[in-house]
């Protein structure tokens, strides 16, 4: 170590070594195995969520069932709120978390479409979401 410090150009190499260390750190933390959330149609939302939560813990099963019921009734503002609450619950499996992300993406798109058609409840839900995220 002392030999390294005694070299004349050691200080000039510090940025190079820091750059290499940063590249290695960021390269190791990036996961390319993850695919983006799958975009689901409105008809696929409730079945996808039901499949992901069919063997869930009871404390996750009840809120998931409420969201599934609101999806079946096409109550997207209620579904959106329920999905955000469900996503915040501890103990979700990877499958459950990625399914929630896919369903949230689709519900958000459905809310935007409803907002464009003049649905005030959809507009208020999106406005509230933007204000609190």
C-alpha positions in Angstrom: 0.0 0.0 0.0 2.8 2.4 0.9 4.5 1.7 -2.4 1.4 2.8 -4.2 1.2 6.0 -2.3 4.9 6.8 -3.0 4.4 6.7 -6.7 4.4 10.1 -8.4 1.2 9.6 -10.4 -1.1 7.9 -7.9 -3.2 11.0 -7.5 -3.8 11.2 -11.2 -5.2 7.6 -11.3 -7.7 8.2 -8.5 -10.5 9.4 -10.9 -9.9 6.4 -13.1 -10.2 3.9 -10.2 -13.3 5.7 -8.9 -14.9 5.5 -12.4 -14.1 1.8 -12.7 -15.6 1.2 -9.2 -18.7 3.1 -10.0 -19.2 1.2 -13.3 -18.8 -2.1 -11.5 -21.2 -1.0 -8.7 -23.9 0.2 -11.1 -23.4 -2.7 -13.5 -23.9 -5.2 -10.7 -27.0 -3.5 -9.4 -28.8 -3.4 -12.7 -31.0 -6.4 -13.4 -31.8 -7.1 -17.0 -33.8 -10.2 -16.1 -36.9 -8.2 -15.2 -39.4 -7.7 -18.0 -41.6 -4.6 -18.0 -45.1 -5.2 -16.6 -47.4 -7.0 -19.0 -50.2 -4.8 -20.3 -53.5 -6.5 -19.5 -56.9 -6.0 -21.1 -59.9 -5.1 -18.9 -61.2 -8.6 -19.1 -57.9 -10.1 -17.8 -57.5 -7.9 -14.7 -59.7 -9.7 -12.2 -58.6 -13.2 -13.2 -54.9 -12.2 -13.2 -55.2 -10.8 -9.7 -57.2 -13.8 -8.5 -54.6 -16.2 -9.8 -51.8 -14.3 -8.1 -53.6 -14.2 -4.7 -55.3 -17.6 -4.7 -52.9 -19.0 -2.1 -52.1 -15.7 -0.3 -52.0 -15.2 3.4 -55.4 -14.3 4.9 -54.3 -10.7 5.6 -53.6 -10.3 1.9 -56.5 -12.4 0.6 -59.3 -10.1 2.0 -58.0 -6.8 0.4 -57.2 -8.7 -2.8 -60.8 -10.1 -3.0 -62.2 -6.5 -2.5 -60.1 -5.3 -5.4 -61.2 -8.3 -7.6 -64.8 -7.5 -6.8 -64.3 -3.8 -7.8 -62.6 -4.9 -11.0 -65.5 -7.2 -11.8 -67.9 -4.3 -11.3 -65.7 -2.0 -13.5 -65.3 0.4 -10.5 -61.9 1.6 -11.6 -61.5 4.4 -9.1 -62.1 2.0 -6.2 -59.9 -0.6 -7.8 -57.1 1.9 -8.2 -57.2 2.9 -4.5 -57.4 -0.8 -3.5 -54.5 -1.8 -5.7 -52.3 1.0 -4.2 -53.2 -0.1 -0.7 -52.5 -3.8 -1.6 -49.2 -2.9 -3.1 -48.1 -1.3 0.2 -48.8 -4.4 2.2 -45.7 -6.3 3.5 -45.1 -9.9 2.5 -46.1 -9.8 -1.2 -44.4 -12.4 -3.4 -42.7 -11.4 -6.5 -45.6 -12.8 -8.6 -48.1 -10.8 -6.6 -46.1 -7.6 -6.8 -45.6 -7.8 -10.5 -49.3 -8.7 -11.1 -50.3 -5.7 -9.0 -48.0 -3.5 -11.2 -49.5 -4.9 -14.4 -53.1 -4.4 -13.1 -52.3 -0.9 -11.8 -50.9 0.0 -15.3 -54.1 -1.2 -17.0 -56.4 0.5 -14.5 -54.6 3.7 -14.9 -55.1 3.5 -18.6 -58.8 2.8 -18.1 -59.1 5.7 -15.8 -57.5 8.0 -18.3 -59.9 6.8 -21.0 -62.8 7.3 -18.7 -61.6 10.8 -17.9 -61.4 11.7 -21.6 -65.0 10.6 -21.9 -66.0 13.0 -19.1 -66.1 10.7 -16.1 -65.6 13.1 -13.1 -64.9 10.3 -10.6 -62.0 9.0 -12.8 -60.7 12.6 -13.2 -60.8 13.1 -9.4 -59.0 9.8 -8.8 -56.2 10.6 -11.2 -55.9 14.2 -9.9 -55.7 12.9 -6.3 -53.1 10.3 -7.4 -50.9 12.9 -9.1 -51.1 15.2 -6.1 -50.1 12.5 -3.6 -47.5 10.4 -5.4 
